[in-house]
Amino acid sequence: MKKLSSILLLVCFTVYTHAQEKVLLRLNPQQGETKTYEMIMKSDIEGSESMIMDMNMGMTMAATEVTAESITYQAKYTKIRTDINAGMMTISYDSEKAAESQMEEMMASQIKPLLESTLSIVMDKKANIISMDFPNVPDAAFDMGSIQGMSVSFPEHEVAIGESWSSEIELAQLGAKFIMANTLTEKTADGYPIAISGKYTDADGNSIGTATGYYILDPKTFFTKSSNVTSEMEFQGSKIKSTVELREVNK
């Protein structure tokens, strides 16, 4: 009985100690380090012009400059594949294949600047985006929210397992904001999983949607290894349901 009590005390102490461990989340890439990602987006839009759109994109991100305050990433889209079903019209495009129709040629001309240009992203150590520059790419052709959504902003202080903090993402192209709560759920061999939930608000602060999901941070660099976020939003008379999945591809 005494031995059993000692074991139980040891287990409780181990669990308590583990729960109290804290980590300071800060981006820590090696200069010159390159990561390859795949982003999968699925959207269902209900409205006057309803459509279902699936998109698969490949991207490389290289940490070209690392200082004490910030990191500059050079990102390059390597492939873009999309399938659009808009009622009576369906469109498919794959950048890795030659265009075979007039519609595919039109898609290719619109996507060409994305594939041929290099996106420069400057982030601070707390994973906040300071600036983005995508030369020769029109704003309408590039969803800045997809880049901002690649990472979670980190808190000022160390956090323990189970602790939460809040962050915001400005979605200038939509005239909206995403306010979210982030919770460090555990530490695993794969990294640091963070559960997120939040709401979208318009310029007047009215709620226009919600989102839930998770991110897994690399245990060394603290950049996202994978994520999955599902959102629902009402925008300009349309209901938009979408899922965005990001995963690092080992090559």
C-alpha positions as CSV (number, residue, x, y, z in Angstrom):
1,M,0.0,0.0,0.0
2,K,2.8,2.3,0.9
3,K,4.6,1.5,-2.3
4,L,1.4,2.2,-4.4
5,S,1.0,5.5,-2.7
6,S,4.6,6.4,-3.5
7,I,4.0,5.5,-7.2
8,L,0.9,7.6,-7.3
9,L,2.7,10.6,-5.8
10,L,5.5,10.2,-8.3
11,V,3.0,10.1,-11.2
12,C,1.1,13.1,-10.0
13,F,4.4,15.0,-9.5
14,T,5.6,14.1,-13.0
15,V,2.3,15.2,-14.6
16,Y,2.3,18.5,-12.5
17,T,5.8,19.3,-13.4
18,H,5.2,18.6,-17.1
19,A,2.1,20.8,-17.0
20,Q,4.2,23.7,-15.5
21,E,6.9,23.6,-18.2
22,K,6.9,26.8,-20.2
23,V,8.2,27.6,-23.6
24,L,9.0,30.9,-25.3
25,L,7.5,30.7,-28.8
26,R,9.9,32.5,-31.2
27,L,10.7,31.9,-34.8
28,N,14.2,30.4,-35.0
29,P,15.1,29.3,-38.6
30,Q,18.6,28.8,-39.9
31,Q,19.6,31.3,-42.5
32,G,19.4,29.7,-45.9
33,E,17.0,27.0,-44.7
34,T,14.3,26.1,-47.2
35,K,11.0,24.5,-46.5
36,T,8.5,23.0,-49.0
37,Y,4.8,23.2,-48.4
38,E,1.6,22.0,-49.9
39,M,-1.6,24.0,-49.3
40,I,-5.0,22.5,-50.0
41,M,-8.0,24.8,-50.0
42,K,-11.6,23.7,-50.4
43,S,-14.4,26.3,-50.7
44,D,-18.2,26.1,-51.0
45,I,-19.8,29.4,-51.9
46,E,-23.6,29.7,-51.7
47,G,-25.2,32.8,-53.1
48,S,-26.3,34.5,-56.4
49,E,-23.2,32.9,-58.0
50,S,-22.7,29.6,-56.2
51,M,-19.6,27.5,-56.8
52,I,-17.4,24.8,-55.4
53,M,-13.7,25.4,-55.7
54,D,-10.8,23.1,-54.8
55,M,-7.2,24.4,-55.0
56,N,-3.9,22.7,-54.5
57,M,-0.7,24.8,-54.4
58,G,3.0,24.0,-53.8
59,M,5.4,26.5,-52.3
60,T,9.0,26.8,-51.2
61,M,10.0,29.2,-48.4
62,A,13.6,30.1,-47.8
63,A,14.9,32.1,-44.8
64,T,17.2,34.3,-46.7
65,E,18.0,36.8,-43.9
66,V,17.8,36.2,-40.2
67,T,18.5,39.0,-37.7
68,A,17.8,39.4,-33.9
69,E,14.5,41.1,-34.7
70,S,13.2,39.6,-37.9
71,I,13.3,37.0,-40.7
72,T,13.0,37.6,-44.4
73,Y,11.5,34.7,-46.3
74,Q,11.6,34.4,-50.1
75,A,8.6,32.3,-51.2
76,K,8.0,30.7,-54.6
77,Y,4.8,29.0,-55.9
78,T,5.9,25.8,-57.6
79,K,2.5,24.5,-58.8
80,I,-1.1,25.5,-58.8
81,R,-4.0,23.1,-59.5
82,T,-7.6,24.1,-59.3
83,D,-11.1,22.7,-60.0
84,I,-14.1,25.0,-60.1
85,N,-17.7,23.9,-60.4
86,A,-20.0,26.8,-61.0
87,G,-23.3,25.2,-61.9
88,M,-23.4,24.8,-65.6
89,M,-19.7,25.6,-66.0
90,T,-16.7,23.6,-64.8
91,I,-13.1,24.7,-65.0
92,S,-10.0,22.7,-64.3
93,Y,-6.4,23.9,-64.5
94,D,-3.0,22.3,-63.7
95,S,0.1,24.4,-64.0
96,E,2.2,21.2,-64.5
97,K,0.2,20.4,-67.7
98,A,-0.1,22.2,-71.0
99,A,-3.3,24.2,-71.5
100,E,-5.7,22.3,-73.8
101,S,-8.6,24.7,-74.1
102,Q,-9.3,28.4,-74.3
103,M,-10.5,28.5,-70.7
104,E,-7.3,26.8,-69.5
105,E,-5.2,29.3,-71.5
106,M,-7.1,32.1,-69.8
107,M,-6.4,30.6,-66.4
108,A,-2.8,30.1,-67.3
109,S,-2.4,33.7,-68.2
110,Q,-3.9,34.8,-64.9
111,I,-1.8,32.4,-62.8
112,K,1.5,33.0,-64.7
113,P,2.6,36.0,-62.6
114,L,2.1,34.0,-59.4
115,L,4.4,31.2,-60.7
116,E,7.0,33.5,-62.2
117,S,7.4,36.0,-59.3
118,T,9.1,35.7,-55.9
119,L,7.1,36.7,-52.8
120,S,9.2,38.5,-50.1
121,I,7.8,38.2,-46.6
122,V,9.3,39.9,-43.6
123,M,8.2,38.5,-40.2
124,D,9.2,39.4,-36.6
125,K,10.3,36.7,-34.2
126,K,6.7,36.5,-32.9
127,A,5.5,35.4,-36.4
128,N,3.8,38.7,-37.1
129,I,4.0,39.7,-40.8
130,I,5.7,43.1,-41.0
131,S,5.6,43.4,-44.8
132,M,4.9,41.5,-48.0
133,D,6.1,42.3,-51.5
134,F,5.0,40.4,-54.6
135,P,6.3,42.3,-57.6
136,N,4.3,42.1,-60.9
137,V,1.4,40.4,-59.2
138,P,-1.9,42.3,-59.0
139,D,-3.6,42.4,-55.6
140,A,-6.7,40.8,-57.1
141,A,-4.7,37.7,-58.1
142,F,-3.1,37.2,-54.7
143,D,-4.8,36.2,-51.5
144,M,-2.7,37.8,-48.8
145,G,-4.9,36.1,-46.2
146,S,-3.5,32.7,-47.2
147,I,0.0,33.8,-46.3
148,Q,-1.0,35.4,-43.0
149,G,-2.9,32.2,-42.2
150,M,0.3,30.1,-42.5
151,S,1.3,30.9,-38.9
152,V,-0.1,31.8,-35.5
153,S,1.2,35.0,-33.8
154,F,3.0,34.3,-30.6
155,P,2.5,35.9,-27.2
156,E,4.9,38.2,-25.5
157,H,5.5,35.8,-22.6
158,E,6.3,32.1,-22.1
159,V,3.4,29.8,-22.1
160,A,2.7,26.5,-20.4
161,I,0.6,23.5,-21.7
162,G,-3.0,24.5,-21.5
163,E,-2.4,28.3,-21.6
164,S,-4.1,30.5,-24.1
165,W,-3.5,33.9,-25.7
166,S,-5.3,36.1,-28.3
167,S,-4.2,37.4,-31.7
168,E,-5.6,39.3,-34.7
169,I,-5.1,39.1,-38.4
170,E,-6.1,42.0,-40.6
171,L,-7.8,40.9,-43.8
172,A,-7.5,44.1,-45.8
173,Q,-8.7,42.7,-49.1
174,L,-12.0,41.7,-47.4
175,G,-12.2,44.7,-45.2
176,A,-12.4,42.3,-42.3
177,K,-10.5,41.1,-39.2
178,F,-9.9,37.7,-37.7
179,I,-9.8,37.6,-33.9
180,M,-8.7,34.3,-32.4
181,A,-7.9,32.5,-29.2
182,N,-4.8,30.2,-29.3
183,T,-4.1,27.4,-26.9
184,L,-0.9,25.4,-26.5
185,T,-2.4,22.0,-26.0
186,E,0.7,19.7,-25.5
187,K,4.2,19.0,-26.5
188,T,4.9,15.9,-28.7
189,A,7.8,14.4,-30.6
190,D,6.2,16.1,-33.7
191,G,6.2,19.6,-32.2
192,Y,3.8,22.0,-30.4
193,P,0.1,21.6,-31.3
194,I,-1.9,24.8,-30.9
195,A,-5.7,24.8,-31.0
196,I,-7.3,27.9,-32.4
197,S,-10.9,29.3,-32.5
198,G,-12.1,32.7,-33.4
199,K,-14.5,35.0,-35.3
200,Y,-14.4,37.2,-38.3
201,T,-15.6,40.8,-37.9
202,D,-16.4,43.5,-40.5
203,A,-15.1,47.1,-40.5
204,D,-17.9,48.0,-38.0
205,G,-17.0,45.2,-35.6
206,N,-20.0,43.0,-36.5
207,S,-19.4,39.2,-36.5
208,I,-19.5,37.8,-40.0
209,G,-18.2,34.3,-39.4
210,T,-16.2,31.8,-37.3
211,A,-13.2,29.5,-37.6
212,T,-11.7,26.6,-35.7
213,G,-8.7,24.4,-36.2
214,Y,-5.1,23.6,-35.2
215,Y,-1.5,24.3,-36.0
216,I,1.5,22.2,-35.2
217,L,4.8,24.1,-34.7
218,D,8.2,22.7,-35.5
219,P,10.0,22.0,-32.2
220,K,13.2,23.7,-33.3
221,T,12.2,26.6,-35.7
222,F,8.7,27.1,-34.3
223,F,7.4,27.7,-37.8
224,T,4.2,25.8,-38.9
225,K,4.7,22.2,-39.9
226,S,1.1,21.6,-40.6
227,S,-2.3,23.2,-40.0
228,N,-6.0,22.7,-40.7
229,V,-8.5,25.4,-40.3
230,T,-12.3,25.3,-41.1
231,S,-14.2,28.5,-41.4
232,E,-17.8,29.7,-42.2
233,M,-18.4,33.3,-43.3
234,E,-21.2,35.5,-44.7
235,F,-19.7,38.1,-47.1
236,Q,-21.5,40.3,-49.6
237,G,-24.6,38.2,-49.5
238,S,-22.8,34.9,-50.0
239,K,-22.2,32.1,-47.4
240,I,-18.7,30.8,-47.7
241,K,-17.5,27.5,-46.1
242,S,-13.9,26.7,-46.5
243,T,-11.1,24.4,-45.2
244,V,-7.5,25.2,-45.6
245,E,-4.9,22.6,-44.9
246,L,-1.1,23.2,-44.9
247,R,1.6,20.6,-44.6
248,E,5.3,20.5,-44.9
249,V,6.6,18.2,-47.6
250,N,9.8,16.4,-46.9
251,K,12.0,16.1,-50.1
